[in-house]
Amino acid sequence: MAVMAHTRLLTRADLDALPDDGLRHELIDGQFVMTPAPGTTHQIIADSFVEILRPILRGTDLRVLSSPYDVVLGPHVVEPDVVVAPRAGFTAKNLPVPPLLVIEVLSPSTSHLDRGRKREIYAEAGVAQYWIVDPEVPSIATFKLVDGTYRQTAHATGDQALSVQQPVPLRLTPADLLDD
């Protein structure tokens, strides 16, 4: 992960002016954060969530999308791995409102950011549910926003079942997210 240091805070206009270079670009705390494209296992897991959630959400007022897709949270522009939000919140270009759910799949280059500053940004913006998936284990930890702070609500590893009710009822196991 590279953070470009500047003497001034960068803006969305600065982000939009960047060339398409194949990197993921985010704007966090007025700085560009660039990371390489995720690896295969990471994408398999993110895609699995979309494949699981899309049929469940069909016919509801919710939509699921995966990265790369800009989510604008105040001055920050982030690219969560998976987001679930009301359909009415999406524009043709981005999601300018807090999603109901953000799922981040950890990668060596971004795990400290996913567990740190991005988690803080999601909480500050009011993202109700935040899930962290560790592909190395594999495991899923779910968090619910309570009084501005994330509280862990569930954790499952390997073949352990994980049941959630929000944003939709769902039961899955971390091992099922891999296409072995």
N, C-alpha and C positions, 0 to 999 in steps of 0.2 A: 504494500500500500504506500502511495506517495501522497504527501500533503504539500501543496505548493504554497509557500509563504509569500505574502504580499504586505506592503505597508498600509494598504487600505482594505477595508472589508469588501469582498467581492459580492456581486449581486446575481440575480437570476439572468439579467441581460448579459453579464459576463459569461455565465454558464452556457447560455444559448449561442454565444458567439464562438464557442470552441468547435474545432473541426471534428468530424467523426473519425476517431482514431482506433476504434475497437475496444477502448477501455470504458469501464463504468465510471461515470463522473457524478459526484454528489457535491452538494454545497452545504457544508456544516460549519457553523460559527464563522461565516464569512470567508471560508477557505475552501479551495477545491480539494476533494479527496478522490483520488483515482485508484482503481484497483483493476487487476487483470480479470478477464472473463473467468467465471467459475469452472471448476473441473467437472468431469463426467458424473461422478457420484453425487455431487452437489446438485447438478441439473436433474438427474434422475429423481432425487427426492423432491425437489421443487415441482417438477412435472407431475409426480405422483399425487401431491397435494391438490394440484389443479384438477387432475383426473378424478380424484375422490370427491372434491367439493363441487365441481361444475354440475353434475347431475342432481346433487342435493339442492343446489341453489336455483336450478331451472324452475321458472314459474314463480319465483319469489322476487322481492324488490332488491335482492343482493346480487353482486357480481364478484367473481374471483379473477384476478389477473396475476401474472408472474412477471418478474423482471426480465428485460429492462423496461421500466415504466416509472416515470417521475411522480413522486408524492410530495406535494408542496405543503410543508408544515411551518407556517410563519416564514422566517427568513431562510429556513433550511429546505433543501431539495434532496430527498433521499430516494434510493431505489431498493425497497425491501424485496426479498426473494418472492414472497407471495403476499397479496393483500386481498381482504374481503371488505367491501364497502357497499353502501346503498348505490344502486344504479344511477340515481339522480345526482350523486356526487361527482361522477366522472365527467370530464369535458373531453373534447376531441383530442386534447394534447396531454392531459395529466389528471391527477386527483388532487384538487386544491383543498380538500377537507380531510380531517383525520379518519382513517379507515376504522372499521370495527375490530379487525384482526390484522396483525402483522405477524408473518412467520419468517424468521431468519434461519437459514441453514448455515452453520458455522463452516468457515474456511480458514486455513492457517493465516492467510493475509488479512482477514477481517474479523476474526473472532473477538479480539479485544475491543473493537469498535461496536460490534453487535451486542456484547455484554456490558459495554460501558456507555459512551456518549450517545449512540443511537438509541439505546434503551431509555436514556434520560430524555432525549428529544421526543420519543413516542409518548412517554408519561406526561411530559409538559404539554404536549398537544392534545392529550385526552384519548389516546388510542386505548380502547377498553380491554382488549385481549392481546397479549404478546406471547408468542411461542418461540422457543429456541430449540433447534434440532441439531444434535451432534452426530454427524454421519460416522464418526470413528467408532462409536460405541455399539450400535446406534441407539439414540435416546431422544425423547421429547420432554421438555419441561414447559408447562403452561403457566402463565401468569395473568392475573386479573388486576386491573387498576382499582385501587381502593384508597380514597383520600389522597390522590396524587402520587401514590407509590405502588409499584408492582408487588403483589403478594403471590407466591407460588401456590397454585391450586392443584397441580398434579405433576407426576413424573413417571415415565415408563421407559424401560430399557428392553431391547431385544424383542422377545416374543410376549412381553407383558402387555396386557390390554390397557388402553387409555380411553376413558369416556369423558366427553365434554358436552355441555349443553349450550354454550355460547360460542360463536354467534348462531350456530345450528347444532342440534344433537348429532353427535358423531362418535363412533367407536372405531379405533384402529390400533395397530401395533407398530412400533418403530421399524421392526424387521420387514413388515409388509411394504414399506416405502421403497425398498430396494428391489430391483427386478432380477434378482439372482435366479 
